[in-house]
Amino acid sequence: MVNIEPIRVEVEREADGRILASVPELPGVMAYGAVEEEAVRKVKSIALQVLADMIESGEEVPESLRVLFAA
């Protein structure tokens, strides 16, 4: 598996047992999983798509995530 850094992921367990992972630097980017690894994998995938869309549309990428796209 590829480790995608520096995307910071916060993880919490919901009352029903599901795991919720979110990316604080990208409001609204979150994903559920049955286990932590699944939730983190899903949310990183979503975050990369959101970042790609931001770049494509000319939006400003959060400073903390710009290193992902440095040449």
N, CA, C, O and CB atoms as a CASP TS submission, in Angstrom:
PFRMAT TS
TARGET T0000
AUTHOR 0000-0000-0000
METHOD Language model
MODEL 1
PARENT N/A
ATOM      1  N   MET     1       0.831  -1.173   0.000  1.00  0.00           N
ATOM      2  CA  MET     1       0.000   0.000   0.000  1.00  0.00           C
ATOM      3  C   MET     1       0.881   1.243   0.000  1.00  0.00           C
ATOM      4  O   MET     1       1.954   1.251   0.604  1.00  0.00           O
ATOM      5  CB  MET     1      -0.948  -0.006   1.204  1.00  0.00           C
ATOM      6  N   VAL     2       0.433   2.272  -0.665  1.00  0.00           N
ATOM      7  CA  VAL     2       1.158   3.540  -0.722  1.00  0.00           C
ATOM      8  C   VAL     2       0.736   4.402   0.450  1.00  0.00           C
ATOM      9  O   VAL     2      -0.455   4.527   0.733  1.00  0.00           O
ATOM     10  CB  VAL     2       0.903   4.274  -2.063  1.00  0.00           C
ATOM     11  N   ASN     3       1.699   4.997   1.132  1.00  0.00           N
ATOM     12  CA  ASN     3       1.403   5.893   2.241  1.00  0.00           C
ATOM     13  C   ASN     3       1.365   7.313   1.704  1.00  0.00           C
ATOM     14  O   ASN     3       2.392   7.835   1.272  1.00  0.00           O
ATOM     15  CB  ASN     3       2.453   5.752   3.387  1.00  0.00           C
ATOM     16  N   ILE     4       0.200   7.945   1.723  1.00  0.00           N
ATOM     17  CA  ILE     4       0.038   9.282   1.173  1.00  0.00           C
ATOM     18  C   ILE     4       0.167  10.291   2.299  1.00  0.00           C
ATOM     19  O   ILE     4      -0.724  10.411   3.140  1.00  0.00           O
ATOM     20  CB  ILE     4      -1.324   9.432   0.446  1.00  0.00           C
ATOM     21  N   GLU     5       1.262  11.005   2.312  1.00  0.00           N
ATOM     22  CA  GLU     5       1.510  12.042   3.307  1.00  0.00           C
ATOM     23  C   GLU     5       1.696  13.342   2.557  1.00  0.00           C
ATOM     24  O   GLU     5       2.146  13.280   1.412  1.00  0.00           O
ATOM     25  CB  GLU     5       2.758  11.711   4.202  1.00  0.00           C
ATOM     26  N   PRO     6       1.406  14.469   3.067  1.00  0.00           N
ATOM     27  CA  PRO     6       1.096  14.822   4.441  1.00  0.00           C
ATOM     28  C   PRO     6      -0.396  14.989   4.707  1.00  0.00           C
ATOM     29  O   PRO     6      -0.769  15.825   5.531  1.00  0.00           O
ATOM     30  CB  PRO     6       1.805  16.078   4.800  1.00  0.00           C
ATOM     31  N   ILE     7      -1.240  14.247   4.061  1.00  0.00           N
ATOM     32  CA  ILE     7      -2.670  14.373   4.324  1.00  0.00           C
ATOM     33  C   ILE     7      -2.937  13.899   5.752  1.00  0.00           C
ATOM     34  O   ILE     7      -2.758  12.726   6.081  1.00  0.00           O
ATOM     35  CB  ILE     7      -3.516  13.552   3.286  1.00  0.00           C
ATOM     36  N   ARG     8      -3.371  14.847   6.593  1.00  0.00           N
ATOM     37  CA  ARG     8      -3.669  14.530   7.991  1.00  0.00           C
ATOM     38  C   ARG     8      -5.112  14.057   8.084  1.00  0.00           C
ATOM     39  O   ARG     8      -6.033  14.734   7.628  1.00  0.00           O
ATOM     40  CB  ARG     8      -3.425  15.765   8.919  1.00  0.00           C
ATOM     41  N   VAL     9      -5.288  12.914   8.668  1.00  0.00           N
ATOM     42  CA  VAL     9      -6.609  12.312   8.788  1.00  0.00           C
ATOM     43  C   VAL     9      -6.963  12.178  10.265  1.00  0.00           C
ATOM     44  O   VAL     9      -6.169  11.690  11.070  1.00  0.00           O
ATOM     45  CB  VAL     9      -6.659  10.930   8.078  1.00  0.00           C
ATOM     46  N   GLU    10      -8.164  12.619  10.601  1.00  0.00           N
ATOM     47  CA  GLU    10      -8.677  12.422  11.948  1.00  0.00           C
ATOM     48  C   GLU    10      -9.669  11.269  11.905  1.00  0.00           C
ATOM     49  O   GLU    10     -10.456  11.158  10.966  1.00  0.00           O
ATOM     50  CB  GLU    10      -9.342  13.725  12.506  1.00  0.00           C
ATOM     51  N   VAL    11      -9.631  10.413  12.918  1.00  0.00           N
ATOM     52  CA  VAL    11     -10.468   9.216  12.950  1.00  0.00           C
ATOM     53  C   VAL    11     -11.255   9.193  14.257  1.00  0.00           C
ATOM     54  O   VAL    11     -10.721   9.479  15.329  1.00  0.00           O
ATOM     55  CB  VAL    11      -9.605   7.925  12.799  1.00  0.00           C
ATOM     56  N   GLU    12     -12.535   8.847  14.143  1.00  0.00           N
ATOM     57  CA  GLU    12     -13.352   8.676  15.348  1.00  0.00           C
ATOM     58  C   GLU    12     -14.347   7.549  15.137  1.00  0.00           C
ATOM     59  O   GLU    12     -14.755   7.262  14.012  1.00  0.00           O
ATOM     60  CB  GLU    12     -14.090   9.987  15.710  1.00  0.00           C
ATOM     61  N   ARG    13     -14.726   6.922  16.230  1.00  0.00           N
ATOM     62  CA  ARG    13     -15.696   5.829  16.183  1.00  0.00           C
ATOM     63  C   ARG    13     -17.072   6.398  16.502  1.00  0.00           C
ATOM     64  O   ARG    13     -17.261   7.078  17.511  1.00  0.00           O
ATOM     65  CB  ARG    13     -15.315   4.683  17.183  1.00  0.00           C
ATOM     66  N   GLU    14     -18.026   6.109  15.627  1.00  0.00           N
ATOM     67  CA  GLU    14     -19.401   6.541  15.822  1.00  0.00           C
ATOM     68  C   GLU    14     -20.086   5.625  16.834  1.00  0.00           C
ATOM     69  O   GLU    14     -19.584   4.541  17.133  1.00  0.00           O
ATOM     70  CB  GLU    14     -20.171   6.549  14.480  1.00  0.00           C
ATOM     71  N   ALA    15     -21.229   6.060  17.361  1.00  0.00           N
ATOM     72  CA  ALA    15     -21.968   5.276  18.356  1.00  0.00           C
ATOM     73  C   ALA    15     -22.385   3.908  17.826  1.00  0.00           C
ATOM     74  O   ALA    15     -22.514   2.950  18.588  1.00  0.00           O
ATOM     75  CB  ALA    15     -23.198   6.040  18.809  1.00  0.00           C
ATOM     76  N   ASP    16     -22.596   3.826  16.497  1.00  0.00           N
ATOM     77  CA  ASP    16     -23.022   2.543  15.906  1.00  0.00           C
ATOM     78  C   ASP    16     -21.842   1.636  15.552  1.00  0.00           C
ATOM     79  O   ASP    16     -22.040   0.565  14.979  1.00  0.00           O
ATOM     80  CB  ASP    16     -23.855   2.799  14.656  1.00  0.00           C
ATOM     81  N   GLY    17     -20.612   2.057  15.887  1.00  0.00           N
ATOM     82  CA  GLY    17     -19.438   1.225  15.657  1.00  0.00           C
ATOM     83  C   GLY    17     -18.674   1.530  14.382  1.00  0.00           C
ATOM     84  O   GLY    17     -17.535   1.091  14.225  1.00  0.00           O
ATOM     85  N   ARG    18     -19.288   2.281  13.463  1.00  0.00           N
ATOM     86  CA  ARG    18     -18.574   2.633  12.232  1.00  0.00           C
ATOM     87  C   ARG    18     -17.437   3.599  12.543  1.00  0.00           C
ATOM     88  O   ARG    18     -17.473   4.322  13.539  1.00  0.00           O
ATOM     89  CB  ARG    18     -19.541   3.255  11.196  1.00  0.00           C
ATOM     90  N   ILE    19     -16.440   3.599  11.687  1.00  0.00           N
ATOM     91  CA  ILE    19     -15.302   4.502  11.821  1.00  0.00           C
ATOM     92  C   ILE    19     -15.485   5.644  10.826  1.00  0.00           C
ATOM     93  O   ILE    19     -15.754   5.411   9.648  1.00  0.00           O
ATOM     94  CB  ILE    19     -13.944   3.752  11.580  1.00  0.00           C
ATOM     95  N   LEU    20     -15.340   6.878  11.305  1.00  0.00           N
ATOM     96  CA  LEU    20     -15.421   8.057  10.456  1.00  0.00           C
ATOM     97  C   LEU    20     -14.043   8.684  10.361  1.00  0.00           C
ATOM     98  O   LEU    20     -13.434   9.015  11.378  1.00  0.00           O
ATOM     99  CB  LEU    20     -16.458   9.074  11.002  1.00  0.00           C
ATOM    100  N   ALA    21     -13.549   8.849   9.133  1.00  0.00           N
ATOM    101  CA  ALA    21     -12.271   9.504   8.890  1.00  0.00           C
ATOM    102  C   ALA    21     -12.547  10.807   8.157  1.00  0.00           C
ATOM    103  O   ALA    21     -13.389  10.855   7.260  1.00  0.00           O
ATOM    104  CB  ALA    21     -11.301   8.587   8.073  1.00  0.00           C
ATOM    105  N   SER    22     -11.834  11.869   8.540  1.00  0.00           N
ATOM    106  CA  SER    22     -11.998  13.156   7.881  1.00  0.00           C
ATOM    107  C   SER    22     -10.647  13.827   7.696  1.00  0.00           C
ATOM    108  O   SER    22      -9.673  13.498   8.373  1.00  0.00           O
ATOM    109  CB  SER    22     -12.940  14.061   8.686  1.00  0.00           C
ATOM    110  N   VAL    23     -10.606  14.786   6.751  1.00  0.00           N
ATOM    111  CA  VAL    23      -9.394  15.553   6.472  1.00  0.00           C
ATOM    112  C   VAL    23      -9.686  16.991   6.882  1.00  0.00           C
ATOM    113  O   VAL    23     -10.403  17.697   6.172  1.00  0.00           O
ATOM    114  CB  VAL    23      -8.966  15.454   4.945  1.00  0.00           C
ATOM    115  N   PRO    24      -9.144  17.440   8.018  1.00  0.00           N
ATOM    116  CA  PRO    24      -9.456  18.775   8.527  1.00  0.00           C
ATOM    117  C   PRO    24      -9.155  19.921   7.550  1.00  0.00           C
ATOM    118  O   PRO    24      -9.872  20.922   7.539  1.00  0.00           O
ATOM    119  CB  PRO    24      -8.696  19.001   9.788  1.00  0.00           C
ATOM    120  N   GLU    25      -8.120  19.787   6.746  1.00  0.00           N
ATOM    121  CA  GLU    25      -7.748  20.844   5.809  1.00  0.00           C
ATOM    122  C   GLU    25      -8.717  20.963   4.638  1.00  0.00           C
ATOM    123  O   GLU    25      -8.690  21.953   3.907  1.00  0.00           O
ATOM    124  CB  GLU    25      -6.357  20.597   5.289  1.00  0.00           C
ATOM    125  N   LEU    26      -9.576  19.955   4.456  1.00  0.00           N
ATOM    126  CA  LEU    26     -10.545  19.952   3.365  1.00  0.00           C
ATOM    127  C   LEU    26     -11.938  19.722   3.958  1.00  0.00           C
ATOM    128  O   LEU    26     -12.408  18.586   4.010  1.00  0.00           O
ATOM    129  CB  LEU    26     -10.195  18.855   2.297  1.00  0.00           C
ATOM    130  N   PRO    27     -12.598  20.793   4.404  1.00  0.00           N
ATOM    131  CA  PRO    27     -13.914  20.643   5.029  1.00  0.00           C
ATOM    132  C   PRO    27     -14.882  19.838   4.160  1.00  0.00           C
ATOM    133  O   PRO    27     -14.991  20.061   2.955  1.00  0.00           O
ATOM    134  CB  PRO    27     -14.507  22.012   5.320  1.00  0.00           C
ATOM    135  N   GLY    28     -15.568  18.917   4.789  1.00  0.00           N
ATOM    136  CA  GLY    28     -16.542  18.097   4.088  1.00  0.00           C
ATOM    137  C   GLY    28     -15.978  16.813   3.513  1.00  0.00           C
ATOM    138  O   GLY    28     -16.735  15.959   3.051  1.00  0.00           O
ATOM    139  N   VAL    29     -14.648  16.661   3.531  1.00  0.00           N
ATOM    140  CA  VAL    29     -14.035  15.436   3.017  1.00  0.00           C
ATOM    141  C   VAL    29     -13.995  14.425   4.155  1.00  0.00           C
ATOM    142  O   VAL    29     -13.190  14.532   5.080  1.00  0.00           O
ATOM    143  CB  VAL    29     -12.593  15.705   2.443  1.00  0.00           C
ATOM    144  N   MET    30     -14.893  13.433   4.061  1.00  0.00           N
ATOM    145  CA  MET    30     -14.974  12.411   5.092  1.00  0.00           C
ATOM    146  C   MET    30     -15.474  11.113   4.481  1.00  0.00           C
ATOM    147  O   MET    30     -16.091  11.101   3.417  1.00  0.00           O
ATOM    148  CB  MET    30     -15.894  12.862   6.244  1.00  0.00           C
ATOM    149  N   ALA    31     -15.192  10.024   5.179  1.00  0.00           N
ATOM    150  CA  ALA    31     -15.624   8.710   4.698  1.00  0.00           C
ATOM    151  C   ALA    31     -15.781   7.771   5.883  1.00  0.00           C
ATOM    152  O   ALA    31     -15.074   7.882   6.885  1.00  0.00           O
ATOM    153  CB  ALA    31     -14.612   8.129   3.669  1.00  0.00           C
ATOM    154  N   TYR    32     -16.719   6.851   5.749  1.00  0.00           N
ATOM    155  CA  TYR    32     -16.948   5.825   6.752  1.00  0.00           C
ATOM    156  C   TYR    32     -16.311   4.514   6.315  1.00  0.00           C
ATOM    157  O   TYR    32     -16.156   4.243   5.124  1.00  0.00           O
ATOM    158  CB  TYR    32     -18.450   5.637   7.002  1.00  0.00           C
ATOM    159  N   GLY    33     -15.950   3.713   7.298  1.00  0.00           N
ATOM    160  CA  GLY    33     -15.462   2.376   7.034  1.00  0.00           C
ATOM    161  C   GLY    33     -15.794   1.477   8.215  1.00  0.00           C
ATOM    162  O   GLY    33     -16.060   1.953   9.319  1.00  0.00           O
ATOM    163  N   ALA    34     -15.775   0.184   7.971  1.00  0.00           N
ATOM    164  CA  ALA    34     -16.029  -0.777   9.042  1.00  0.00           C
ATOM    165  C   ALA    34     -14.839  -0.845  10.000  1.00  0.00           C
ATOM    166  O   ALA    34     -14.996  -1.106  11.193  1.00  0.00           O
ATOM    167  CB  ALA    34     -16.322  -2.170   8.456  1.00  0.00           C
ATOM    168  N   VAL    35     -13.640  -0.604   9.447  1.00  0.00           N
ATOM    169  CA  VAL    35     -12.416  -0.575  10.245  1.00  0.00           C
ATOM    170  C   VAL    35     -11.641   0.685   9.887  1.00  0.00           C
ATOM    171  O   VAL    35     -11.881   1.293   8.844  1.00  0.00           O
ATOM    172  CB  VAL    35     -11.547  -1.856  10.007  1.00  0.00           C
ATOM    173  N   GLU    36     -10.713   1.075  10.755  1.00  0.00           N
ATOM    174  CA  GLU    36      -9.961   2.321  10.568  1.00  0.00           C
ATOM    175  C   GLU    36      -9.226   2.364   9.231  1.00  0.00           C
ATOM    176  O   GLU    36      -9.265   3.381   8.539  1.00  0.00           O
ATOM    177  CB  GLU    36      -8.966   2.500  11.699  1.00  0.00           C
ATOM    178  N   GLU    37      -8.561   1.280   8.863  1.00  0.00           N
ATOM    179  CA  GLU    37      -7.784   1.267   7.624  1.00  0.00           C
ATOM    180  C   GLU    37      -8.670   1.542   6.402  1.00  0.00           C
ATOM    181  O   GLU    37      -8.264   2.252   5.483  1.00  0.00           O
ATOM    182  CB  GLU    37      -7.071  -0.082   7.462  1.00  0.00           C
ATOM    183  N   GLU    38      -9.865   0.983   6.400  1.00  0.00           N
ATOM    184  CA  GLU    38     -10.789   1.187   5.289  1.00  0.00           C
ATOM    185  C   GLU    38     -11.225   2.648   5.220  1.00  0.00           C
ATOM    186  O   GLU    38     -11.229   3.241   4.141  1.00  0.00           O
ATOM    187  CB  GLU    38     -12.016   0.267   5.430  1.00  0.00           C
ATOM    188  N   ALA    39     -11.590   3.228   6.350  1.00  0.00           N
ATOM    189  CA  ALA    39     -12.033   4.620   6.374  1.00  0.00           C
ATOM    190  C   ALA    39     -10.912   5.561   5.937  1.00  0.00           C
ATOM    191  O   ALA    39     -11.158   6.500   5.180  1.00  0.00           O
ATOM    192  CB  ALA    39     -12.522   4.999   7.775  1.00  0.00           C
ATOM    193  N   VAL    40      -9.690   5.323   6.403  1.00  0.00           N
ATOM    194  CA  VAL    40      -8.556   6.172   6.039  1.00  0.00           C
ATOM    195  C   VAL    40      -8.252   6.047   4.552  1.00  0.00           C
ATOM    196  O   VAL    40      -8.012   7.053   3.885  1.00  0.00           O
ATOM    197  CB  VAL    40      -7.316   5.804   6.869  1.00  0.00           C
ATOM    198  N   ARG    41      -8.260   4.839   4.030  1.00  0.00           N
ATOM    199  CA  ARG    41      -8.009   4.637   2.593  1.00  0.00           C
ATOM    200  C   ARG    41      -9.042   5.386   1.760  1.00  0.00           C
ATOM    201  O   ARG    41      -8.695   6.064   0.793  1.00  0.00           O
ATOM    202  CB  ARG    41      -8.032   3.129   2.238  1.00  0.00           C
ATOM    203  N   LYS    42     -10.297   5.262   2.132  1.00  0.00           N
ATOM    204  CA  LYS    42     -11.369   5.930   1.391  1.00  0.00           C
ATOM    205  C   LYS    42     -11.236   7.444   1.450  1.00  0.00           C
ATOM    206  O   LYS    42     -11.361   8.119   0.428  1.00  0.00           O
ATOM    207  CB  LYS    42     -12.728   5.512   1.935  1.00  0.00           C
ATOM    208  N   VAL    43     -10.980   7.987   2.651  1.00  0.00           N
ATOM    209  CA  VAL    43     -10.932   9.443   2.769  1.00  0.00           C
ATOM    210  C   VAL    43      -9.715  10.024   2.050  1.00  0.00           C
ATOM    211  O   VAL    43      -9.795  11.127   1.510  1.00  0.00           O
ATOM    212  CB  VAL    43     -10.914   9.852   4.242  1.00  0.00           C
ATOM    213  N   LYS    44      -8.594   9.306   2.033  1.00  0.00           N
ATOM    214  CA  LYS    44      -7.429   9.798   1.285  1.00  0.00           C
ATOM    215  C   LYS    44      -7.706   9.792  -0.210  1.00  0.00           C
ATOM    216  O   LYS    44      -7.268  10.695  -0.923  1.00  0.00           O
ATOM    217  CB  LYS    44      -6.185   8.945   1.593  1.00  0.00           C
ATOM    218  N   SER    45      -8.418   8.802  -0.688  1.00  0.00           N
ATOM    219  CA  SER    45      -8.796   8.745  -2.103  1.00  0.00           C
ATOM    220  C   SER    45      -9.690   9.934  -2.461  1.00  0.00           C
ATOM    221  O   SER    45      -9.489  10.583  -3.487  1.00  0.00           O
ATOM    222  CB  SER    45      -9.519   7.413  -2.422  1.00  0.00           C
ATOM    223  N   ILE    46     -10.666  10.209  -1.615  1.00  0.00           N
ATOM    224  CA  ILE    46     -11.561  11.345  -1.852  1.00  0.00           C
ATOM    225  C   ILE    46     -10.767  12.646  -1.803  1.00  0.00           C
ATOM    226  O   ILE    46     -10.964  13.521  -2.646  1.00  0.00           O
ATOM    227  CB  ILE    46     -12.711  11.371  -0.808  1.00  0.00           C
ATOM    228  N   ALA    47      -9.874  12.783  -0.827  1.00  0.00           N
ATOM    229  CA  ALA    47      -9.083  14.005  -0.685  1.00  0.00           C
ATOM    230  C   ALA    47      -8.234  14.258  -1.929  1.00  0.00           C
ATOM    231  O   ALA    47      -8.137  15.395  -2.392  1.00  0.00           O
ATOM    232  CB  ALA    47      -8.185  13.919   0.557  1.00  0.00           C
ATOM    233  N   LEU    48      -7.623  13.214  -2.470  1.00  0.00           N
ATOM    234  CA  LEU    48      -6.806  13.392  -3.679  1.00  0.00           C
ATOM    235  C   LEU    48      -7.659  13.835  -4.861  1.00  0.00           C
ATOM    236  O   LEU    48      -7.216  14.655  -5.665  1.00  0.00           O
ATOM    237  CB  LEU    48      -6.070  12.090  -4.025  1.00  0.00           C
ATOM    238  N   GLN    49      -8.877  13.305  -4.980  1.00  0.00           N
ATOM    239  CA  GLN    49      -9.773  13.721  -6.064  1.00  0.00           C
ATOM    240  C   GLN    49     -10.190  15.180  -5.889  1.00  0.00           C
ATOM    241  O   GLN    49     -10.223  15.943  -6.855  1.00  0.00           O
ATOM    242  CB  GLN    49     -11.021  12.814  -6.113  1.00  0.00           C
ATOM    243  N   VAL    50     -10.505  15.561  -4.656  1.00  0.00           N
ATOM    244  CA  VAL    50     -10.885  16.946  -4.375  1.00  0.00           C
ATOM    245  C   VAL    50      -9.721  17.882  -4.700  1.00  0.00           C
ATOM    246  O   VAL    50      -9.923  18.929  -5.315  1.00  0.00           O
ATOM    247  CB  VAL    50     -11.314  17.109  -2.893  1.00  0.00           C
ATOM    248  N   LEU    51      -8.517  17.514  -4.295  1.00  0.00           N
ATOM    249  CA  LEU    51      -7.346  18.341  -4.584  1.00  0.00           C
ATOM    250  C   LEU    51      -7.100  18.456  -6.091  1.00  0.00           C
ATOM    251  O   LEU    51      -6.785  19.539  -6.585  1.00  0.00           O
ATOM    252  CB  LEU    51      -6.106  17.762  -3.894  1.00  0.00           C
ATOM    253  N   ALA    52      -7.240  17.359  -6.815  1.00  0.00           N
ATOM    254  CA  ALA    52      -7.078  17.390  -8.270  1.00  0.00           C
ATOM    255  C   ALA    52      -8.109  18.314  -8.902  1.00  0.00           C
ATOM    256  O   ALA    52      -7.786  19.076  -9.813  1.00  0.00           O
ATOM    257  CB  ALA    52      -7.199  15.974  -8.862  1.00  0.00           C
ATOM    258  N   ASP    53      -9.347  18.250  -8.426  1.00  0.00           N
ATOM    259  CA  ASP    53     -10.396  19.129  -8.937  1.00  0.00           C
ATOM    260  C   ASP    53     -10.092  20.591  -8.624  1.00  0.00           C
ATOM    261  O   ASP    53     -10.337  21.467  -9.453  1.00  0.00           O
ATOM    262  CB  ASP    53     -11.753  18.737  -8.348  1.00  0.00           C
ATOM    263  N   MET    54      -9.557  20.858  -7.430  1.00  0.00           N
ATOM    264  CA  MET    54      -9.199  22.222  -7.057  1.00  0.00           C
ATOM    265  C   MET    54      -8.124  22.770  -7.987  1.00  0.00           C
ATOM    266  O   MET    54      -8.212  23.907  -8.450  1.00  0.00           O
ATOM    267  CB  MET    54      -8.719  22.273  -5.602  1.00  0.00           C
ATOM    268  N   ILE    55      -7.117  21.957  -8.253  1.00  0.00           N
ATOM    269  CA  ILE    55      -6.030  22.382  -9.147  1.00  0.00           C
ATOM    270  C   ILE    55      -6.563  22.627 -10.546  1.00  0.00           C
ATOM    271  O   ILE    55      -6.236  23.635 -11.173  1.00  0.00           O
ATOM    272  CB  ILE    55      -4.907  21.328  -9.185  1.00  0.00           C
ATOM    273  N   GLU    56      -7.380  21.709 -11.034  1.00  0.00           N
ATOM    274  CA  GLU    56      -7.930  21.828 -12.381  1.00  0.00           C
ATOM    275  C   GLU    56      -8.768  23.092 -12.549  1.00  0.00           C
ATOM    276  O   GLU    56      -8.747  23.717 -13.609  1.00  0.00           O
ATOM    277  CB  GLU    56      -8.769  20.609 -12.708  1.00  0.00           C
ATOM    278  N   SER    57      -9.504  23.465 -11.505  1.00  0.00           N
ATOM    279  CA  SER    57     -10.377  24.638 -11.603  1.00  0.00           C
ATOM    280  C   SER    57      -9.681  25.925 -11.170  1.00  0.00           C
ATOM    281  O   SER    57     -10.301  26.989 -11.168  1.00  0.00           O
ATOM    282  CB  SER    57     -11.618  24.429 -10.763  1.00  0.00           C
ATOM    283  N   GLY    58      -8.403  25.843 -10.804  1.00  0.00           N
ATOM    284  CA  GLY    58      -7.643  27.040 -10.448  1.00  0.00           C
ATOM    285  C   GLY    58      -7.839  27.507  -9.015  1.00  0.00           C
ATOM    286  O   GLY    58      -7.436  28.617  -8.666  1.00  0.00           O
ATOM    287  N   GLU    59      -8.451  26.680  -8.186  1.00  0.00           N
ATOM    288  CA  GLU    59      -8.638  27.050  -6.786  1.00  0.00           C
ATOM    289  C   GLU    59      -7.329  26.925  -6.020  1.00  0.00           C
ATOM    290  O   GLU    59      -6.425  26.191  -6.419  1.00  0.00           O
ATOM    291  CB  GLU    59      -9.720  26.176  -6.136  1.00  0.00           C
ATOM    292  N   GLU    60      -7.245  27.647  -4.925  1.00  0.00           N
ATOM    293  CA  GLU    60      -6.064  27.613  -4.073  1.00  0.00           C
ATOM    294  C   GLU    60      -6.052  26.331  -3.237  1.00  0.00           C
ATOM    295  O   GLU    60      -7.023  26.029  -2.543  1.00  0.00           O
ATOM    296  CB  GLU    60      -6.019  28.858  -3.157  1.00  0.00           C
ATOM    297  N   VAL    61      -4.966  25.592  -3.306  1.00  0.00           N
ATOM    298  CA  VAL    61      -4.789  24.373  -2.510  1.00  0.00           C
ATOM    299  C   VAL    61      -4.275  24.796  -1.130  1.00  0.00           C
ATOM    300  O   VAL    61      -3.388  25.645  -1.048  1.00  0.00           O
ATOM    301  CB  VAL    61      -3.790  23.354  -3.213  1.00  0.00           C
ATOM    302  N   PRO    62      -4.806  24.230  -0.054  1.00  0.00           N
ATOM    303  CA  PRO    62      -4.314  24.573   1.283  1.00  0.00           C
ATOM    304  C   PRO    62      -2.794  24.419   1.365  1.00  0.00           C
ATOM    305  O   PRO    62      -2.224  23.446   0.869  1.00  0.00           O
ATOM    306  CB  PRO    62      -4.993  23.691   2.347  1.00  0.00           C
ATOM    307  N   GLU    63      -2.163  25.386   1.992  1.00  0.00           N
ATOM    308  CA  GLU    63      -0.694  25.427   2.109  1.00  0.00           C
ATOM    309  C   GLU    63      -0.118  24.106   2.615  1.00  0.00           C
ATOM    310  O   GLU    63       0.892  23.627   2.098  1.00  0.00           O
ATOM    311  CB  GLU    63      -0.274  26.559   3.047  1.00  0.00           C
ATOM    312  N   SER    64      -0.759  23.519   3.621  1.00  0.00           N
ATOM    313  CA  SER    64      -0.235  22.292   4.231  1.00  0.00           C
ATOM    314  C   SER    64      -0.245  21.105   3.279  1.00  0.00           C
ATOM    315  O   SER    64       0.434  20.110   3.535  1.00  0.00           O
ATOM    316  CB  SER    64      -1.034  21.950   5.461  1.00  0.00           C
ATOM    317  N   LEU    65      -1.000  21.186   2.186  1.00  0.00           N
ATOM    318  CA  LEU    65      -1.100  20.077   1.245  1.00  0.00           C
ATOM    319  C   LEU    65      -0.349  20.327  -0.069  1.00  0.00           C
ATOM    320  O   LEU    65      -0.313  19.448  -0.930  1.00  0.00           O
ATOM    321  CB  LEU    65      -2.549  19.800   0.950  1.00  0.00           C
ATOM    322  N   ARG    66       0.236  21.485  -0.230  1.00  0.00           N
ATOM    323  CA  ARG    66       0.928  21.804  -1.486  1.00  0.00           C
ATOM    324  C   ARG    66       2.124  20.911  -1.758  1.00  0.00           C
ATOM    325  O   ARG    66       2.477  20.700  -2.919  1.00  0.00           O
ATOM    326  CB  ARG    66       1.378  23.235  -1.469  1.00  0.00           C
ATOM    327  N   VAL    67       2.754  20.385  -0.727  1.00  0.00           N
ATOM    328  CA  VAL    67       3.925  19.533  -0.910  1.00  0.00           C
ATOM    329  C   VAL    67       3.581  18.288  -1.719  1.00  0.00           C
ATOM    330  O   VAL    67       4.462  17.698  -2.344  1.00  0.00           O
ATOM    331  CB  VAL    67       4.508  19.132   0.443  1.00  0.00           C
ATOM    332  N   LEU    68       2.318  17.882  -1.718  1.00  0.00           N
ATOM    333  CA  LEU    68       1.903  16.725  -2.513  1.00  0.00           C
ATOM    334  C   LEU    68       2.120  16.944  -4.002  1.00  0.00           C
ATOM    335  O   LEU    68       2.295  15.994  -4.764  1.00  0.00           O
ATOM    336  CB  LEU    68       0.445  16.409  -2.254  1.00  0.00           C
ATOM    337  N   PHE    69       2.105  18.213  -4.406  1.00  0.00           N
ATOM    338  CA  PHE    69       2.155  18.534  -5.836  1.00  0.00           C
ATOM    339  C   PHE    69       3.423  19.246  -6.230  1.00  0.00           C
ATOM    340  O   PHE    69       3.522  19.748  -7.350  1.00  0.00           O
ATOM    341  CB  PHE    69       0.978  19.376  -6.219  1.00  0.00           C
ATOM    342  N   ALA    70       4.397  19.306  -5.342  1.00  0.00           N
ATOM    343  CA  ALA    70       5.670  19.944  -5.663  1.00  0.00           C
ATOM    344  C   ALA    70       6.430  19.104  -6.662  1.00  0.00           C
ATOM    345  O   ALA    70       6.426  17.874  -6.602  1.00  0.00           O
ATOM    346  CB  ALA    70       6.512  20.162  -4.399  1.00  0.00           C
ATOM    347  N   ALA    71       7.077  19.786  -7.576  1.00  0.00           N
ATOM    348  CA  ALA    71       7.844  19.079  -8.624  1.00  0.00           C
ATOM    349  C   ALA    71       9.194  18.656  -8.112  1.00  0.00           C
ATOM    350  O   ALA    71       9.973  18.052  -8.849  1.00  0.00           O
ATOM    351  CB  ALA    71       8.018  19.958  -9.864  1.00  0.00           C
TER
END
